[in-house]
Amino acid sequence: MAIIGYARVSTADQQLDVQIEQLQTAGCEKIYREKVSGADISRPQLSALLDYAREGDTVVCCKLDRIARSTKHLLEVVDHLQQKNIAFRALNINLDTTTPTGKLMLTMLGAIAEFERELMLERQREGIAKAKAAGKYKGRKPTVLAQTKRIVELAEQGKKKTEIAAELNVGLSSVYRILSAEIKP
């Protein structure tokens, strides 16, 4: 019966040190570490942890929002663990899914965490709208699609796809994709 930790931060410039220390103090023998947004569907280390954990093990994280960003996802992860007879603990709230109270708390806290995230996203959208109205928000840089006309022109001039990609400083696969889309009726 192993105690397995999961630590995650959202961006590459954030550090995992505090979480790692807390997980080690909680007795974690193995710790999966990840620097990826919680909203990201692809979280290789979380998937590896879920594959690695065995019956009788305990999965530990520091906070619920480290393991999942939505109630649905949180409940899916915990359900997956429970089907394999694996316990789940969240350190900051002393949550333990092996108890009825822990199961109830998990559902309630997952809903609250999702609510808080939705509020944060709403504030973010409002801030972006305000910045746009003030002319301070330009949005993300244009993609290669903004250069479609130029890519087609260069191709019609007889330039090779590799030359077009180099001249416009775009990926070769993007040149192929744009030109194949332009050929279709």
ABEGO torsion letter per residue (X at the ends): XBBBBBBBBABAABBAAAAAAAAAAAGBABBBBBBBBAABABBAAAAAAAAABBBGBBBBBABAAAABABAAAAAAAAAAAAAAGBBBBBAAAGBBAABAAAAAAAAAAAAAAAAAAAAAAAAAAAAAAAAAAAGABAEBBBBAAAAAAAAAAAAAAGBBAAAAAAAAGBBAAAAAAAAAAAABX
